[in-house]
């Protein structure tokens, strides 16, 4: 599996011929993707026409080509609905926290405790504060943490008790499920591609 970061909360997750986009920023990026998952509604990109890419922008359960997605609406702010997703494909579970500004309910976190990878907001205002994000991560204990929506990663790393020198930016994160250490919470800082 390969995860690349395109900026903001836009990620591409690919395994073989299957690919999922998280919060794509334009219609052009949808080409070749099997599914696009949007953590904000209304999404910044209009719903695509046709059925080339399966478009998900609401809470609920979805399945496309062996990719299983479940979403929970967690907050509404000024007419914008924010959704947390659990994506499972190629035997890997990915929790996507998106643009949240408040801690999600504890009952919801129980559905995410088996996450292999967590993509979380690591900035500060207007998103969840680094200390609250670290608390959330300690509750679900993923194998891997991928930060998004940040300008300065140092406060987030400090909250997770990671030394600043230990983590270097990577072009992409390439892995297999068997390589992941359960509950390790290893941070992978991905460069914008």
N, C-alpha and C positions, 0 to 999 in steps of 0.2 A: 504494500500500500504506500502511496505517495501523497503527502499533504504539502501544498504550496500556499503561500500567503500573497494576496494581491493588494493588500492595504485595507484600512478601516476594519471591517469585520468580514471581508470577502476572502473566502478560502476555496481552493479546489482540492477535492479528495478523490483520488483515482486508484482503482485496483483492476488491473487488466484492462478489459474493454469498458468497464463501468466507471462512471464519474458522477459526483455530486458537487454542486456549487452551493456555497453558503453565502447569502447576501450578495448576489452578483450585482455589479454596478452598471451594466449596459446590456442591451439586447445581443450585441455581437458576441459577448462571452458565452451565451447560451448554446452556441453551435457545438454539437457533439456531446453535450451533457445529457445524462439520463434523467437527472432530477435537479431542481433548484429549490433550495429551502430558504425562506425569508423570515428573519426574526422580527421584522417590523411590518406592520400593516397600517396604512398603505405602504407597499414596497416602493423604493425609489425607482424601480424599473417596472414599466407596465407589463401586465400579464401577456406572455407571448401568444401569438395566434398559431394554430396548428397543434399537433400533438408530438412534435419532435422531442421536447423537453417537458417532463412532468413537473408542473409548477405547484409548490406548496407554500401557502402563506397564512394558514389558519391552524388552530389547534385541531387535534384529531389523529387518527391512525391511517397510514398510507402504506402501500407496497407497490413497487415498480421494479421489474426485472431482478427480483431477489433482494432489493434494497428496502429495508423496513424502517419507517419513520413514524415516530409518535411525538406530538407536540402538545404543550400545555400553555395556555394564555396565562401570563403571570401578573401583568399590570397594564393599565391603560393610562396614558399620559398625554393630555392635550389632543385627544382624538387619534393617538397612535397606539395601536395594540402591540405589545411585546410578547414574544413567544419563546419558550425554551424547548429544545428538541433533543430527542434520543434517536440516533441513527445507527442502524446495525446493518453492516454488509461485510462479506468476506470474513465472517466470524469476529469482527471487530466492532465494539460498541463505542460510539462517540457522543459525548454530551456537549451540546452547543448552547451556551448561555446568552449569546447575543448582546443586546444593548440594555441589559437590565440595570436598574438604578436602586432596586431594593432587594433585600435577601428573599429568595423564594421560600415558600412554606416548607417546613420540615417533611411533611407527608410527600411532597413532590420529590424531594431529594432521595427518598427511599427508592424511587424508580431509576435513579441515576447512580446508585452505589456500585453497580457492576461496570461502570464506564472504564474502558481501557484508556481513552483519550478524552480530556476535557478542554474545550476551547472557551476561554473566559475573558471578560473585560479586565484589563490590568491597569487601566489609566485611573484617573480620578474623576472629578466632576466632568460631565454630568452622569457618569456611570458609577457602578458599585465601587466603593472605596477599596483600596488594596487590602486593608485589614479585614473587611467583610468578605472579600473574595477569597482570601487565605482561609478564613473560618469555614466558608462553604466547601473549599477543597479538602480541608481536614475531615469534613463530615463524609464526603463521598470517596476520598482516597483513590483517585485514578492512577494508573501507571504513568501516564504522561500528561503534562499541562502545557498547553499552547496559548500564550497571551495574545490578546488583540486589543484594539482601541486604546492605545497608549502613546504618549509622547516620550515619557521617561520611565523606563522599566525598573529603575533602582528601588523605589519605594515598594513595589510589588515583590521584588526578589528579597528585600529585607524582611518583609512580612512572612515570607516562606522560609526564612533562615538560610537563604542561598547567598554565598559570597558573590560579589559583583564580577570577580575575575574568572569564576568557574564557568560562566555561561557566555558563550560567544554566538553571534548571529549565524544562522545556517541558511543556505539557499532553499532547502527543502528538507522534509523529514521523511525518510524512507525506512520502512520497518515491516516485519511480519509479526503476527500475534505471538508466536512462540518466543520472540526476542524481548517481549515486554515483561518487566518485573512487576507483579501485582502490588498495588498500593505504594509504589515507589515515589510517585509525584515528581518525576524528573521533568524539569522545565526545558522545553525546546523553543528557543527564540528564533522565529523565522523572519528572514529579510523580505521586504516587499519585492515582489518579482516584477 
